[in-house]
Amino acid sequence: MKSIVRLSLVALVSASLAACGGIGTGSGGGGLEKARADFASQSYPSARTALFAMLEKEPDNLQVLALLGRTQIALGDADAADRVLARLKKAGGKGAELRRLEAGVSLLRGKPAAALALIVNDFDTDAWRLRAQAQLALGKQTDALASFEKGMAAGDDLPLSVAYARFALETGDLARAGQILTRMNRFAPGAYNTLVLAGDIAAARGETDGAIAAYGRATSAYPGKVPPMLALANALDEKGEVDAAMRVVEKAAKLSSGDPALEEMRIQLLAEKGEWKTIRLALQGREGRIDPASSLGLTYGEALLRLGHAEQARVLFSRASLLLPGNPFARMMLGEAQLASGDAKGAWETLKPLASGTLAQPEILVSAERAARAAGAPEADVLKARLDPVRLKATMALADKGQAALSAQDWKLALATYRELLQRGDDPEVLKRMALAAAGLGQGSDALAYADRARRLVPDNPDYLHVAGLVRLELGRDLSGARRLLEAAAIADPRDPDIARDLGKAKAAAS
């Protein structure tokens, strides 16, 4: 199984990266500049340590206290941030910047309305960032967009730009994200945030080579930072350069021994290399603590299956399939484990729905054909015909073309490509993608029709319920229906963060 590991932008905007000279003055000197540099590169623990050391000598230094407050907010520690702000006030801190820090703590505590109240008459670029983030938390996306735009008009500001770019990426507006990056490259070309944002945008566009180049620049400029190294490893893996990806992971592990994200990536790469014994030895001591629906759990289950422990694998994949009802890999591996355990009929029942779609991957077709033949199902010969190299190559070429068009937001090409694939038979996955492309073109009625047709084919599938609700939400049509569909999707797959996020938006929009 190959998961998508992309450098999250959430951490890039958790606190302001601006200089801390707005509250008072202080002697800070080189130590303060070093702390600021650590903060700007998101080395928050290092910045905090340096700031604590400075406060031992200058306990009332307003600049140091202000930066420490930002650092605690960036680390997600609201209680610690409150303690710092109390010291800041006692030392004489006041004014707009103090209120912005208080607004940041309010956001951290999940109180966006309180944050907005603190910056009512503040039109600094950082206030616009805080205002937009509070409005997003309140479900006011249109207001947030306006705040981001007003902030950008007020001047060049790195944290505001990154926050706006994250918003654009989350809403699928890759063109806007690219425009923001272009501006960041003008006023902060070598900044950590600028470099990793370039990688994230390239990855979102499906431009693997561009992502590799961008993350490579980030790791060269900031060799002590693990997140861009992890993102680089994933991009190399996406390109099929597994050994190169493993070298990056091993290098990163020397900087952050025991990092769970690195361990997960290492296990994933070992699976792609087929080193099942190594995986089992690495994980069997903690198998009781591994979530069967996690990447590690799925990989451990596959290792057991490949090493001949079919019954153990079946149990793990049965649990994973219940927890991840929309995950085709978990379902495919459950079918293979059932077949290896001697339950050919059960394997065919599990794999048949996966193999029925036009976009079914070759490995699913192979597994389904074996199960169908073992179960004596007449569909075995049909599946074998679909695996004909010439036919399969043509289908996969169209599927790749459609996916590339979706990634590039070339909605017209995507819709035309998936229409051609739909001629090979009704497929809910094809219809889902047609709905997204039609929505991108503003063809609302067609988008709703495609989405509803997909969910009727597989009524309880959380993915198709999600898209049917999302299309309504994005088009502003039938908002109560969007909420009901997204609630049904969340019930069917409560672990999916995208469904949870969109349900939150639907609730805010319908209120």
C-alpha positions, -999 to 999 in steps of 0.1 A, spaced: 0 0 0 13 34 -9 0 63 12 3 100 3 25 118 28 26 155 21 41 182 41 11 196 60 7 234 58 -13 235 90 19 238 111 31 265 88 5 290 99 0 282 136 16 315 147 30 347 132 64 346 117 67 384 117 94 403 137 86 409 173 94 445 176 59 458 182 59 456 220 85 477 237 123 473 232 150 452 246 186 443 242 180 407 229 209 410 205 222 380 187 204 356 209 170 371 200 179 371 163 188 334 166 155 327 183 137 346 156 155 325 129 146 293 147 110 304 150 108 314 113 121 279 103 96 263 127 122 250 150 99 260 179 114 239 207 149 254 199 134 289 199 117 283 232 149 270 248 168 301 236 141 325 248 139 309 282 176 313 286 174 350 276 146 356 301 168 343 329 190 373 323 163 398 313 130 386 328 111 417 316 124 419 281 92 427 261 105 415 227 116 381 242 83 377 260 63 385 229 82 360 208 79 334 235 42 339 235 41 333 197 63 302 202 39 287 228 10 293 205 28 277 176 35 247 199 -2 245 206 2 251 244 -25 276 253 -18 273 290 18 281 286 10 310 262 -14 324 288 13 324 315 37 342 291 11 368 282 5 374 319 42 381 324 42 403 293 13 424 307 30 427 341 62 439 323 43 466 306 32 450 274 1 465 258 -14 476 226 -25 460 194 2 433 193 -7 421 227 -43 418 216 -32 398 186 -14 374 208 -45 371 230 -65 364 198 -41 337 189 -46 320 222 -84 323 218 -82 306 184 -61 279 200 -88 274 226 -115 271 200 -130 305 207 -130 323 173 -157 348 182 -135 360 212 -105 362 188 -125 385 164 -136 407 193 -99 413 203 -89 427 168 -120 447 158 -102 479 150 -68 463 140 -59 464 103 -24 451 105 -16 422 81 -13 398 110 -47 409 123 -62 401 89 -46 367 91 -61 361 126 -95 375 114 -96 352 84 -87 321 105 -114 330 130 -139 334 103 -130 300 88 -135 285 122 -169 300 123 -177 286 89 -177 320 72 -157 311 42 -167 341 21 -158 365 49 -125 347 53 -117 351 17 -124 388 19 -101 392 49 -73 373 33 -76 396 2 -76 428 24 -46 416 43 -27 409 11 -36 443 -2 -22 458 31 13 445 24 37 416 21 34 393 51 48 358 52 24 341 77 -6 358 61 5 345 27 11 310 39 -23 309 57 -40 321 25 -22 296 4 -33 268 28 -69 280 25 -65 280 -13 -51 244 -13 -78 231 10 -105 245 -12 -88 232 -44 -79 266 -58 -45 257 -70 -43 287 -93 -47 311 -64 -22 291 -43 3 295 -72 -3 332 -74 4 336 -37 36 315 -40 47 338 -69 44 368 -46 62 350 -17 90 343 -41 94 380 -46 95 391 -10 108 360 8 124 337 -18 145 317 6 121 314 35 114 279 48 77 285 43 82 296 7 103 266 -2 80 239 13 49 256 -1 63 253 -35 66 215 -29 31 212 -16 16 231 -45 36 209 -70 24 178 -52 -12 189 -52 -9 195 -90 5 160 -95 38 174 -106 61 149 -89 93 161 -105 85 196 -94 77 185 -59 110 166 -57 129 197 -68 111 220 -44 115 197 -14 151 191 -24 157 229 -22 140 230 12 161 202 26 193 217 12 185 251 27 173 237 60 193 205 65 181 200 101 144 200 92 127 166 91 93 174 76 105 184 41 128 154 41 97 132 47 79 150 20 108 145 -4 110 108 4 73 105 -4 77 124 -37 106 101 -47 84 71 -38 56 84 -59 81 85 -88 91 49 -81 125 58 -68 122 36 -37 159 32 -29 164 70 -31 134 76 -9 148 51 17 181 69 17 163 102 26 143 85 53 175 70 68 192 104 68 162 120 85 161 92 111 195 103 122 181 137 130 149 124 147 154 89 160 121 72 168 99 97 148 67 77 141 61 94 107 96 83 96 91 48 109 58 46 90 74 58 58 103 33 63 79 4 67 59 15 37 91 15 16 101 -19 29 67 -32 18 72 -18 -17 106 -37 -18 88 -69 -6 109 -72 26 81 -88 45 103 -106 71 120 -73 80 86 -57 85 73 -85 106 103 -84 129 101 -47 132 64 -47 142 55 -80 158 66 -69 192 39 -42 193 12 -58 171 -13 -55 200 -9 -17 200 -11 -12 162 -43 2 149 -54 -22 122 -68 7 101 -35 26 102 -9 25 75 13 4 98 -16 -20 106 -24 -25 69 13 -31 61 17 -55 90 -14 -74 78 1 -77 43 34 -89 57 16 -117 76 -3 -127 45 28 -128 23 46 -149 49 18 -174 50 -1 -164 81 -34 -160 62 -58 -164 92 -40 -138 112 -41 -115 82 -78 -121 76 -86 -111 112 -66 -79 108 -81 -69 75 -116 -77 87 -112 -51 114 -95 -27 90 -124 -30 65 -149 -22 92 -130 8 103 -122 19 67 -153 11 47 -142 32 17 -106 19 15 -102 -4 -15 -68 -16 -3 -82 -30 29 -110 -47 10 -86 -62 -15 -63 -76 11 -93 -90 30 -103 -108 -1 -68 -122 -7 -66 -133 30 -100 -150 27 -89 -168 -4 -56 -179 12 -76 -191 42 -97 -214 19 -129 -192 18 -132 -187 -20 -168 -178 -18 -162 -151 8 -132 -138 -11 -153 -134 -43 -181 -116 -24 -155 -92 -10 -137 -86 -43 -165 -85 -68 -176 -49 -60 -141 -37 -63 -135 -54 -96 -168 -43 -112 -157 -7 -118 -139 5 -150 -112 21 -129 -103 -11 -110 -66 -14 -108 -48 -44 -123 -39 -59 -90 -76 -59 -79 -86 -75 -112 -59 -102 -107 -71 -110 -71 -108 -109 -82 -101 -133 -111 -84 -158 -89 -112 -156 -63 -139 -159 -90 -123 -189 -105 -118 -206 -72 -154 -200 -63 -166 -212 -97 -181 -178 -106 -188 -173 -143 -173 -137 -141 -138 -153 -140 -135 -153 -178 -148 -117 -180 -121 -106 -156 -95 -125 -175 -105 -108 -207 -102 -74 -189 -67 -83 -180 -57 -86 -217 -26 -64 -219 -38 -44 -249 -72 -37 -234 -58 -30 -199 -32 -6 -213 -58 14 -231 -81 16 -200 -53 26 -177 -40 52 -201 -75 69 -201 -76 66 -163 -42 82 -160 -52 109 -184 -84 117 -164 -65 118 -131 -39 141 -145 -66 164 -158 -83 165 -124 -50 172 -107 -43 201 -131 -80 212 -127 -84 209 -164 -121 203 -159 -131 201 -196 -105 175 -204 -113 155 -173 -150 154 -180 -144 144 -216 -120 116 -206 -143 102 -179 -173 104 -204 -153 81 -226 -146 57 -198 -182 57 -188 -191 42 -222 -175 10 -209 -202 6 -183 -216 24 -152 -189 30 -126 -196 50 -95 -159 61 -93 -161 74 -129 -193 92 -121 -179 107 -89 -150 122 -109 -174 135 -135 -193 152 -108 -162 170 -96 -152 180 -131 -187 193 -139 -188 212 -107 -154 228 -116 -170 239 -149 -200 254 -131 -223 228 -146 -243 224 -114 -272 203 -127 -249 178 -144 -226 177 -113 -256 168 -90 -269 142 -115 -235 125 -118 -230 125 -80 -265 112 -73 -261 85 -99 -229 73 -83 -244 71 -48 -274 52 -61 -251 26 -75 -235 21 -41 -259 36 -16 -239 31 16 -205 40 3 -191 70 24 -170 83 -5 -200 87 -29 -222 101 -1 -194 126 6 -191 138 -30 -229 141 -34 -229 163 -3 -198 182 -12 -210 191 -47 -242 205 -32 -222 225 -6 -197 239 -31 -225 249 -56 -246 264 -29 -276 241 -38 -298 222 -14 -277 230 17 -299 210 40 -295 180 16 -257 185 16 -257 184 54 -278 152 55 -256 135 29 -224 145 47 -238 133 81 -246 99 65 -210 98 51 -196 107 86 -217 79 101 -204 54 75 -168 65 79 -163 85 111 -125 84 108 -123 103 75 -110 139 82 -121 152 49 -157 142 55 -156 157 91 -142 189 77 -168 193 50 -196 183 74 -185 212 96 -187 235 67 -222 222 58 -234 228 93 -221 263 93 -236 270 59 -270 256 68 -273 275 101 
